Amino acid sequence: MEYNLADLFESIVDTVPDREALVYIDHPGTGAERRLSYAQLDAAANRLAHHLGDSGIAPGEHVGLHLCNGVEYLQTALACLKIRAVPVNVNYRYVEDELVYLYRDADLAALVYDAEFGERVAAALPHTGTLRHLVRVGTGHGPRASVAFGDAEASGSPERGFPARSADDRFIIYTGGTTGMPKGVVWRQEDLFFSGLGGGAPTGRPVGRPEELAERVAAGGEGLAFFPTPPLMHGTSTLTAFIAFNFGQKVVLHRKFMPEEVLRTIEKEKVTAASLVGDAMLRPLVDALTGPLQGTDLSSLLSVSSSGAILSETVRAQFAELAPHTLLLNNFGSSESGFNGTATADSGPEKGFRLRVNARTTVVDPATLIPVAPGEPGRIAQRGHVPLGYYNDPKKTAETFFEADGERWVLLGDMATVDEEGVITVLGRGSQCINTGGEKVYPEEVEQALKAHPEVYDALVAGVPDTRWGHRVAAVVQPRTPASGLTADAVRDHCRERLAGYKIPRTVVFTDHIQRSPSGKADYRWARAVAQGTDGETPHQDRDAPHPG
């Protein structure tokens, strides 16, 4: 047995076959749900795996998962791993041109898709060269050649009988980032197990051999329930589900994020660990807890973790009052590195986003790739169990991955400093850094200051062209209520108490809604367009102030 994700999952199944593995609630409030034990989920994955193999999908070929959250998503991911095919996540918000790019860039041989996306799939299909087999979940329009998911399941055996697998088998996570086209991060499964899944113990001692994972499950008990609330198409949620499987515990899923139903499910299923992305998901939960769902029983909830976006100090404090027994974790990681660390208790607008990171993470000079001295800016890097590179992109791979002292490293896009104790302060994404009159401003820092204002519901910051300063800092702000009376001058006055003058937004645009990805990640291209007035919207109270630097 090796550190192969399918082998490890099957070892858990054989240890606790009758234990509940997955609870899926399709339409919260209607009672429509599915519950599968580990043995039932394994058999379902076996059926689809045999169907894919019988349909000509060979080891190493890529299978796209163009799906909303559901049993079918995790079932398909496991089916791919069982036959040594490579699962590839597909962003279901993509339109035709973006889908054509991803389908072709990923060299998809098969696609499992939700019927609600059928028209987009049908439009993109003629422009792809390798995609030859389609499986449809649900009913609706789409390519005529697709096989109904139920028929695909029925055609396959529930037994295993698969060839031997390897720790070198691949797993690809496509990441859209904040600029440019999506990139496919190629992981060896052993590396993903240790970096993305914590080696079987994200907060403790990793296993020393593959068999130890099931031994730990046999020695432990049940009762934990993991609830990844963002879409599984984003790597964090899928990895959260696999972490739960590695513990032999229960995964809870909703098709889509609905704050009030999330809280009802936490209470009903006795959820112990929920994951989300930033204020965009936690703030609606806070609003529900202080409104229609006041008094919801959250006593089972041990932790809420955020990754992919920073939780603001204001929202953290509000949630802490409502659920004082729940540990709130501001985690840091990426598709290229897995988990890196967790924010310190004193992280916030005054001290910045400070991280206690694992021993494999440091800050290096991007030119020399040598660790920087305390206080010097550089880029966050991680060594050891890191990806092989980007699929179909040798240039970007060479820019991001390197070797030093016999170890593989990945150079992340985040700028940071490190202190004498090894605590890292994240400055922000280098690609989003705003150069205004020679001064560098990282959007994340300004966003944290903005969201500390009690009347600011959400905010994004971007650089827009300026004839004098090159670029100026622009903020797109969603007030808590339309009638809040929040003004651009009030926003700037608030920021002056927390930021240097050159970081204060010269342009403040108010909008009724901040656009983010389904997982809550920032859409900086949208924010830049709104700040420049080029997105077709008509922003209100757009006022420029003199350069405050």
C-alpha positions as CSV (number, residue, x, y, z in Angstrom):
1,M,0.0,0.0,0.0
2,E,1.2,3.5,-0.9
3,Y,0.2,7.0,-0.2
4,N,-2.5,6.8,-2.8
5,L,-5.8,8.6,-2.1
6,A,-8.0,5.8,-3.4
7,D,-6.0,3.2,-1.5
8,L,-6.2,5.2,1.7
9,F,-10.0,5.8,1.3
10,E,-10.6,2.1,0.7
11,S,-8.6,1.3,3.9
12,I,-11.0,3.5,5.8
13,V,-14.0,1.9,4.2
14,D,-12.8,-1.6,5.2
15,T,-12.2,-0.4,8.8
16,V,-15.6,1.4,9.4
17,P,-17.9,0.2,6.5
18,D,-21.2,0.9,8.3
19,R,-20.2,4.4,9.6
20,E,-22.0,7.4,8.0
21,A,-19.7,9.0,5.4
22,L,-21.8,11.5,3.6
23,V,-25.0,13.5,4.1
24,Y,-26.2,15.6,1.2
25,I,-29.1,18.0,1.5
26,D,-30.2,19.0,-2.0
27,H,-33.0,21.5,-1.2
28,P,-32.7,22.5,2.5
29,G,-36.0,22.8,4.2
30,T,-37.8,20.2,1.9
31,G,-36.4,17.1,3.6
32,A,-34.7,16.0,0.4
33,E,-31.5,14.4,1.5
34,R,-29.2,11.4,0.8
35,R,-27.2,9.5,3.4
36,L,-24.4,7.1,2.5
37,S,-22.3,4.9,4.7
38,Y,-18.6,4.4,3.9
39,A,-19.5,1.0,2.2
40,Q,-22.3,2.6,0.2
41,L,-20.2,5.5,-1.0
42,D,-17.4,3.1,-1.9
43,A,-19.8,0.9,-3.9
44,A,-21.2,3.9,-5.7
45,A,-17.7,5.1,-6.6
46,N,-16.8,1.6,-7.8
47,R,-19.8,1.6,-10.2
48,L,-18.9,4.8,-11.8
49,A,-15.2,3.9,-11.9
50,H,-16.0,0.7,-13.9
51,H,-18.3,2.7,-16.2
52,L,-15.5,5.2,-17.0
53,G,-13.0,2.4,-17.5
54,D,-15.3,0.4,-19.7
55,S,-15.9,3.6,-21.7
56,G,-12.2,3.7,-22.6
57,I,-11.0,6.2,-19.9
58,A,-7.4,5.0,-19.3
59,P,-5.0,5.6,-16.4
60,G,-3.6,9.1,-16.5
61,E,-6.4,10.5,-18.6
62,H,-8.2,13.6,-17.4
63,V,-11.9,13.7,-16.3
64,G,-13.6,17.1,-15.8
65,L,-16.0,17.6,-12.8
66,H,-18.4,20.3,-14.0
67,L,-20.7,20.0,-11.1
68,C,-22.4,21.7,-8.2
69,N,-22.0,20.2,-4.7
70,G,-23.5,16.8,-4.4
71,V,-22.9,13.1,-3.9
72,E,-22.0,12.9,-7.5
73,Y,-19.0,15.3,-7.1
74,L,-17.2,13.2,-4.5
75,Q,-18.4,10.0,-6.1
76,T,-16.8,11.0,-9.4
77,A,-13.6,12.2,-7.8
78,L,-13.2,8.8,-6.0
79,A,-14.1,6.9,-9.2
80,C,-11.4,8.7,-11.1
81,L,-8.8,7.9,-8.4
82,K,-9.8,4.3,-8.3
83,I,-9.0,3.8,-12.0
84,R,-6.0,6.1,-11.8
85,A,-7.7,8.7,-14.0
86,V,-7.1,12.3,-13.0
87,P,-10.0,14.4,-11.6
88,V,-10.1,18.0,-12.8
89,N,-12.3,20.6,-11.2
90,V,-14.3,22.9,-13.5
91,N,-15.6,26.3,-12.4
92,Y,-19.4,26.1,-13.1
93,R,-19.6,29.9,-13.5
94,Y,-17.5,29.8,-16.6
95,V,-19.1,30.8,-19.8
96,E,-18.5,29.2,-23.2
97,D,-15.1,30.7,-24.1
98,E,-13.7,30.0,-20.6
99,L,-15.0,26.5,-20.8
100,V,-13.4,25.9,-24.2
101,Y,-10.1,27.1,-22.8
102,L,-10.2,24.9,-19.7
103,Y,-11.5,21.8,-21.5
104,R,-8.7,22.1,-24.1
105,D,-5.9,23.2,-21.7
106,A,-6.7,20.3,-19.4
107,D,-6.9,17.8,-22.3
108,L,-10.2,16.4,-20.9
109,A,-11.1,12.9,-22.1
110,A,-14.4,12.7,-20.2
111,L,-16.7,15.2,-18.5
112,V,-19.3,14.6,-15.7
113,Y,-21.6,17.7,-15.7
114,D,-24.7,19.0,-14.1
115,A,-27.6,19.2,-16.6
116,E,-28.2,22.9,-15.6
117,F,-25.0,23.7,-17.4
118,G,-25.8,21.5,-20.4
119,E,-26.3,24.4,-22.9
120,R,-22.8,25.8,-22.1
121,V,-21.3,22.3,-22.4
122,A,-23.0,21.7,-25.7
123,A,-21.7,25.1,-27.0
124,A,-18.1,24.4,-25.9
125,L,-17.9,20.8,-27.0
126,P,-17.3,21.3,-30.8
127,H,-14.2,23.4,-30.0
128,T,-12.5,20.7,-27.9
129,G,-10.3,18.0,-29.4
130,T,-9.9,15.3,-26.8
131,L,-13.2,15.2,-25.0
132,R,-15.0,12.1,-26.1
133,H,-17.2,10.8,-23.2
134,L,-19.9,12.7,-21.3
135,V,-22.0,11.8,-18.2
136,R,-25.0,14.0,-17.3
137,V,-26.3,14.5,-13.8
138,G,-30.0,15.4,-13.8
139,T,-32.3,16.2,-16.6
140,G,-32.2,19.1,-19.1
141,H,-30.6,20.3,-22.3
142,G,-27.2,19.3,-23.3
143,P,-25.2,17.2,-25.8
144,R,-27.2,14.3,-27.1
145,A,-24.3,11.9,-26.8
146,S,-24.1,12.2,-23.0
147,V,-24.9,9.2,-20.7
148,A,-27.3,9.7,-17.8
149,F,-25.5,9.4,-14.5
150,G,-28.0,6.8,-13.3
151,D,-27.4,4.7,-16.4
152,A,-23.6,5.0,-15.9
153,E,-23.9,3.8,-12.3
154,A,-26.2,0.9,-13.3
155,S,-23.7,-0.3,-15.9
156,G,-20.8,-0.7,-13.5
157,S,-20.0,-3.3,-10.9
158,P,-20.2,-2.3,-7.2
159,E,-17.1,-4.4,-6.5
160,R,-13.5,-3.2,-6.7
161,G,-11.2,-5.3,-8.8
162,F,-8.9,-2.4,-9.9
163,P,-5.3,-2.6,-10.9
164,A,-2.6,-1.6,-8.4
165,R,-2.2,2.2,-7.9
166,S,0.8,4.4,-7.1
167,A,1.7,7.4,-4.8
168,D,2.8,9.0,-8.1
169,D,-0.8,9.0,-9.5
170,R,-1.8,12.6,-10.3
171,F,-4.4,15.0,-8.9
172,I,-5.0,18.3,-10.7
173,I,-6.5,21.4,-9.1
174,Y,-7.4,24.2,-11.5
175,T,-7.0,27.6,-9.9
176,G,-8.5,30.8,-11.4
177,G,-6.5,33.2,-9.3
178,T,-7.3,36.9,-9.6
179,T,-5.9,37.6,-13.1
180,G,-5.3,35.6,-16.3
181,M,-6.7,32.3,-17.4
182,P,-6.9,29.3,-15.0
183,K,-3.9,27.2,-14.3
184,G,-3.9,23.5,-13.5
185,V,-1.8,22.6,-10.5
186,V,-0.4,19.1,-10.9
187,W,0.1,17.2,-7.6
188,R,1.5,13.7,-6.9
189,Q,-1.0,12.2,-4.6
190,E,1.6,11.5,-1.9
191,D,2.6,15.2,-1.9
192,L,-1.1,16.3,-1.8
193,F,-1.7,13.9,1.1
194,F,1.0,15.5,3.2
195,S,0.6,19.2,2.2
196,G,-3.1,19.5,1.4
197,L,-4.5,16.9,3.7
198,G,-2.1,17.2,6.6
199,G,-0.7,13.7,6.4
200,G,-3.7,12.3,8.1
201,A,-3.5,14.7,11.1
202,P,-3.7,18.3,10.0
203,T,-3.0,19.6,13.5
204,G,-1.0,16.8,14.9
205,R,1.6,14.1,14.0
206,P,1.4,12.9,10.4
207,V,1.2,9.2,9.8
208,G,4.5,7.4,9.4
209,R,3.1,4.7,6.9
210,P,0.0,4.4,4.9
211,E,-1.6,1.6,7.0
212,E,-1.4,3.8,10.1
213,L,-4.3,6.0,8.8
214,A,-6.9,3.2,9.1
215,E,-5.3,2.1,12.4
216,R,-5.9,5.5,13.9
217,V,-9.5,5.4,12.7
218,A,-10.0,1.9,14.2
219,A,-8.6,3.2,17.5
220,G,-10.7,6.4,17.6
221,G,-14.4,7.0,17.6
222,E,-17.0,8.8,15.5
223,G,-19.1,11.9,16.1
224,L,-17.2,14.5,14.1
225,A,-19.0,16.2,11.2
226,F,-17.2,18.3,8.6
227,F,-19.2,20.9,6.6
228,P,-17.4,22.4,3.6
229,T,-19.9,25.2,2.7
230,P,-18.1,26.6,-0.4
231,P,-18.3,24.8,-3.8
232,L,-16.4,21.6,-4.1
233,M,-15.1,22.9,-7.4
234,H,-12.6,25.0,-5.3
235,G,-9.8,22.8,-4.0
236,T,-10.3,23.8,-0.3
237,S,-13.7,22.2,-0.1
238,T,-12.7,19.0,-1.8
239,L,-9.7,18.7,0.4
240,T,-11.8,19.3,3.5
241,A,-14.0,16.4,2.5
242,F,-11.0,14.1,2.0
243,I,-9.6,15.2,5.4
244,A,-12.9,14.1,6.9
245,F,-12.7,10.7,5.1
246,N,-9.1,10.3,6.4
247,F,-10.5,10.6,9.9
248,G,-13.4,8.2,9.2
249,Q,-15.9,10.9,9.9
250,K,-19.0,12.4,8.3
251,V,-19.1,15.0,5.5
252,V,-22.1,17.2,5.2
253,L,-22.9,19.0,1.9
254,H,-25.4,21.5,0.6
255,R,-25.9,22.0,-3.1
256,K,-25.3,25.8,-2.8
257,F,-24.5,28.2,0.1
258,M,-27.7,29.5,1.8
259,P,-26.8,31.1,5.1
260,E,-30.0,30.3,7.1
261,E,-30.0,26.7,5.9
262,V,-26.3,26.3,6.7
263,L,-27.1,27.2,10.3
264,R,-30.1,24.9,10.5
265,T,-28.0,22.1,9.2
266,I,-25.2,22.8,11.7
267,E,-27.8,22.4,14.4
268,K,-29.5,19.3,12.9
269,E,-26.4,17.4,11.9
270,K,-24.4,18.4,15.0
271,V,-21.6,19.8,12.7
272,T,-18.3,20.1,14.5
273,A,-16.1,21.8,11.9
274,A,-17.4,24.2,9.2
275,S,-15.2,25.7,6.5
276,L,-16.0,28.9,4.5
277,V,-14.3,31.7,2.6
278,G,-13.9,35.1,4.3
279,D,-16.5,37.7,5.3
280,A,-18.6,37.0,2.2
281,M,-19.7,33.8,3.9
282,L,-19.3,34.4,7.6
283,R,-21.0,37.8,7.6
284,P,-24.4,36.4,6.3
285,L,-24.2,33.8,9.0
286,V,-23.7,36.5,11.6
287,D,-26.6,38.5,10.2
288,A,-28.8,35.4,10.4
289,L,-27.8,34.6,13.9
290,T,-28.7,38.1,15.0
291,G,-31.9,38.0,13.0
292,P,-34.2,35.2,11.9
293,L,-32.1,32.4,13.4
294,Q,-31.3,34.0,16.7
295,G,-30.9,31.2,19.3
296,T,-29.8,28.5,16.9
297,D,-28.0,25.8,18.8
298,L,-24.3,25.9,17.8
299,S,-23.0,23.9,20.8
300,S,-21.6,21.2,18.6
301,L,-19.5,23.6,16.5
302,L,-15.9,23.3,17.6
303,S,-14.3,25.3,14.8
304,V,-15.0,27.5,11.8
305,S,-12.1,27.9,9.4
306,S,-11.7,30.4,6.5
307,S,-9.2,30.1,3.7
308,G,-8.9,31.9,0.4
309,A,-10.0,35.3,1.9
310,I,-9.1,37.0,5.2
311,L,-11.8,37.3,7.8
312,S,-12.0,40.9,9.0
313,E,-11.5,41.9,12.6
314,T,-15.1,43.2,12.9
315,V,-16.8,40.1,11.7
316,R,-14.6,37.8,13.8
317,A,-15.5,39.8,16.9
318,Q,-19.2,39.6,16.0
319,F,-19.1,35.9,15.5
320,A,-17.1,35.4,18.7
321,E,-19.9,37.0,20.7
322,L,-22.5,34.7,19.1
323,A,-20.5,31.5,19.4
324,P,-17.8,32.1,22.1
325,H,-17.0,28.4,22.4
326,T,-16.2,28.0,18.7
327,L,-12.6,28.4,17.5
328,L,-12.4,30.8,14.6
329,L,-9.4,30.0,12.3
330,N,-8.0,32.4,9.6
331,N,-6.1,29.8,7.6
332,F,-3.6,30.5,4.8
333,G,-2.9,28.2,1.9
334,S,-3.2,27.8,-1.8
335,S,-3.8,25.3,-4.6
336,E,0.0,25.4,-5.1
337,S,1.0,24.7,-1.5
338,G,-1.9,23.2,0.4
339,F,-2.0,24.4,4.0
340,N,0.7,26.8,5.2
341,G,-0.4,28.2,8.5
342,T,-3.0,30.0,10.7
343,A,-3.3,33.7,11.6
344,T,-2.2,34.7,15.1
345,A,-4.7,36.1,17.6
346,D,-3.3,39.7,17.2
347,S,-3.8,39.7,13.4
348,G,-5.8,42.8,12.3
349,P,-5.6,46.2,10.6
350,E,-3.0,47.4,13.1
351,K,-0.5,44.6,12.9
352,G,-1.4,43.0,9.6
353,F,-2.3,39.5,8.7
354,R,0.3,37.5,10.8
355,L,0.8,33.8,10.4
356,R,2.3,31.0,12.4
357,V,3.4,28.7,9.5
358,N,4.7,25.2,9.3
359,A,8.4,24.4,9.2
360,R,8.4,24.0,5.5
361,T,7.2,27.6,4.8
362,T,9.4,30.7,4.7
363,V,9.9,34.0,2.9
364,V,12.6,34.3,0.1
365,D,14.0,37.0,-2.1
366,P,12.2,36.4,-5.4
367,A,15.4,37.3,-7.3
368,T,17.9,35.1,-5.4
369,L,15.5,32.6,-3.9
370,I,17.4,32.9,-0.7
371,P,15.5,33.4,2.6
372,V,15.2,37.0,3.6
373,A,16.4,38.7,6.8
374,P,13.8,39.5,9.4
375,G,11.8,42.5,8.3
376,E,12.8,42.4,4.7
377,P,10.0,41.9,2.1
378,G,10.0,38.8,-0.1
379,R,7.7,36.1,-1.4
380,I,6.3,33.2,0.6
381,A,7.8,29.9,-0.5
382,Q,7.3,26.3,0.6
383,R,9.6,23.3,0.3
384,G,9.2,19.5,0.4
385,H,5.8,18.1,-0.6
386,V,4.9,20.6,-3.3
387,P,3.3,20.2,-6.8
388,L,5.1,19.1,-9.9
389,G,4.1,22.3,-11.7
390,Y,1.3,23.7,-13.9
391,Y,-0.2,21.5,-16.5
392,N,0.6,22.5,-20.1
393,D,2.5,25.6,-18.9
394,P,6.3,25.0,-18.7
395,K,7.0,28.8,-18.7
396,K,4.8,29.5,-15.6
397,T,6.1,26.3,-14.0
398,A,9.7,27.5,-14.4
399,E,8.7,30.8,-12.8
400,T,7.0,29.3,-9.8
401,F,8.7,26.0,-9.0
402,F,12.4,25.5,-8.3
403,E,15.0,23.2,-6.6
404,A,17.4,24.2,-3.9
405,D,19.6,21.9,-1.7
406,G,18.0,18.8,-3.2
407,E,14.4,19.9,-2.4
408,R,11.5,21.1,-4.5
409,W,10.1,24.5,-3.7
410,V,7.1,26.5,-4.8
411,L,7.2,30.3,-4.9
412,L,3.8,31.7,-4.0
413,G,2.4,35.0,-5.3
414,D,2.0,36.5,-1.8
415,M,4.5,39.1,-0.6
416,A,5.4,39.0,3.1
417,T,7.9,39.7,5.8
418,V,9.1,37.4,8.6
419,D,10.2,38.3,12.1
420,E,12.8,36.8,14.4
421,E,10.3,34.2,15.8
422,G,9.4,33.0,12.3
423,V,6.0,34.7,12.3
424,I,5.1,35.8,8.8
425,T,3.2,39.0,8.0
426,V,1.4,38.8,4.7
427,L,1.5,42.0,2.7
428,G,-0.7,40.9,-0.2
429,R,-0.6,39.4,-3.7
430,G,2.3,40.8,-5.7
431,S,0.2,40.7,-8.8
432,Q,-2.4,43.0,-7.3
433,C,0.1,45.4,-5.7
434,I,-0.7,49.1,-6.5
435,N,2.2,51.4,-7.3
436,T,1.0,54.9,-6.6
437,G,3.6,57.6,-6.9
438,G,6.3,55.1,-6.2
439,E,4.6,53.8,-3.0
440,K,3.4,50.2,-2.9
441,V,-0.1,49.4,-1.6
442,Y,-1.5,45.9,-1.1
443,P,-5.3,45.8,-1.6
444,E,-5.8,43.3,1.2
445,E,-4.5,45.7,3.8
446,V,-6.8,48.5,2.7
447,E,-9.7,46.1,2.5
448,Q,-9.2,45.1,6.1
449,A,-9.2,48.7,7.2
450,L,-12.4,49.4,5.2
451,K,-14.2,46.4,6.6
452,A,-13.5,47.5,10.1
453,H,-16.0,50.3,9.6
454,P,-19.3,49.3,11.2
455,E,-21.3,50.5,8.2
456,V,-19.2,48.7,5.5
457,Y,-20.6,45.3,4.6
458,D,-17.9,44.3,2.1
459,A,-15.2,46.0,0.1
460,L,-12.6,45.4,-2.7
461,V,-9.6,47.6,-3.5
462,A,-7.9,47.9,-6.9
463,G,-5.5,50.2,-8.7
464,V,-6.8,52.3,-11.5
465,P,-4.8,54.5,-13.9
466,D,-3.9,58.0,-12.8
467,T,-2.2,60.6,-15.1
468,R,-0.1,62.0,-12.3
469,W,0.6,59.1,-9.9
470,G,0.6,56.2,-12.4
471,H,-2.1,54.4,-10.4
472,R,-4.4,55.5,-7.6
473,V,-6.0,53.4,-4.9
474,A,-9.7,52.8,-5.6
475,A,-12.2,51.2,-3.3
476,V,-15.5,49.6,-4.2
477,V,-17.6,49.5,-1.1
478,Q,-20.9,47.8,-0.3
479,P,-22.6,49.6,2.6
480,R,-24.4,47.5,5.2
481,T,-27.7,49.1,4.3
482,P,-28.6,51.3,1.3
483,A,-29.8,53.9,3.7
484,S,-26.7,53.9,5.9
485,G,-25.7,57.4,4.7
486,L,-22.1,56.3,4.4
487,T,-20.0,58.8,2.4
488,A,-16.7,58.7,0.7
489,D,-15.2,61.2,3.1
490,A,-16.4,59.1,6.1
491,V,-14.7,56.1,4.6
492,R,-11.4,58.0,4.1
493,D,-11.5,59.5,7.6
494,H,-12.0,56.0,9.0
495,C,-9.0,54.7,7.0
496,R,-6.7,57.6,8.1
497,E,-6.8,56.2,11.7
498,R,-5.4,52.9,10.4
499,L,-3.4,53.5,7.3
500,A,-0.6,55.6,6.0
501,G,-1.8,58.5,3.9
502,Y,-0.7,57.1,0.5
503,K,-2.8,53.9,1.2
504,I,-6.1,55.8,1.6
505,P,-8.5,55.3,-1.3
506,R,-8.7,58.4,-3.5
507,T,-11.7,57.0,-5.4
508,V,-14.5,55.5,-3.4
509,V,-17.4,53.8,-5.3
510,F,-20.5,52.6,-3.6
511,T,-22.3,49.6,-5.0
512,D,-25.3,47.5,-3.9
513,H,-23.4,44.2,-4.3
514,I,-19.7,43.2,-4.3
515,Q,-19.1,40.5,-7.0
516,R,-17.1,37.5,-5.8
517,S,-16.6,34.0,-6.9
518,P,-19.0,31.3,-5.6
519,S,-16.5,30.5,-2.8
520,G,-16.1,34.2,-1.7
521,K,-12.8,34.9,-3.4
522,A,-12.2,38.4,-4.6
523,D,-12.9,39.4,-8.2
524,Y,-10.4,42.1,-8.8
525,R,-11.0,42.4,-12.5
526,W,-14.6,43.3,-11.7
527,A,-13.6,45.7,-8.9
528,R,-11.2,47.5,-11.3
529,A,-13.9,47.8,-14.0
530,V,-16.4,49.2,-11.5
531,A,-13.9,51.7,-10.1
532,Q,-13.2,52.9,-13.6
533,G,-16.9,52.9,-14.6
534,T,-16.4,50.4,-17.4
535,D,-18.5,47.5,-16.2
536,G,-21.8,48.9,-17.4
537,E,-23.0,49.7,-13.8
538,T,-23.8,53.2,-12.6
539,P,-21.9,53.6,-9.3
540,H,-23.0,56.2,-6.9
541,Q,-21.0,58.6,-4.8
542,D,-17.8,58.2,-6.8
543,R,-15.5,61.0,-5.5
544,D,-11.8,61.5,-5.9
545,A,-9.7,63.1,-3.2
546,P,-6.2,64.6,-3.6
547,H,-3.4,62.1,-3.4
548,P,-3.0,61.7,0.4
549,G,0.7,60.6,0.2
